[in-house]
Amino acid sequence: MNEARHPRRLDDDELATWLPIIRFVQLLPQVLDRALKDEVGLNHARYAILVTLAGQGEDAVTMTELARIAGLSRSRLSHALDSLEERGWVERTSCSTDKRTLSATLTPAGRDMLRAAAPVHVAQIRELILDPLSAEDRQRLQDILGALLPGVTAAL
């Protein structure tokens, strides 16, 4: 079926796929934010930064790389890091070879916060995303997102 598609309008089947995606990607961060804020006083974007830094071990991560991994703009990342640094959870340093390049590392207090926040986050991810899906559904979702993410990532 190779019907001509209208360039400015989605057809009914396309809309039936697209509208739930919009709703999901808009609601999920709000739900995750609310639970993390209520339980540990941390929003999801800042939690994602802590997780990203923890995943790097003791290595410092440049601001450019951290923004890319966390999926944040440089200005949003800078604002979030200000808050995390004020709380003592993250430390920013200049690169030894290029003083203009800033990098960040997770502090011991940041690791403690991450340990406190992780059970809240994991429970919510299981409840909202993983548990409602069968193993086959999860594999299909992995496959679908694996097909979509490269295009979205490349478009950034």
Secondary structure, 3 states (H helix, E strand, C coil): CCCCCCCCCCCHHHHHHHHHHHHHHHHHHHHHHHHHHHHHCCCHHHHHHHHHHHCCCCCCEEHHHHHHHHCCCHHHHHHHHHHHHHCCCEEEEECCCCCCCEEEEECHHHHHHHHHHHHHHHHHHHHHHHCCCCHHHHHHHHHHHHHHHHHHHHHC
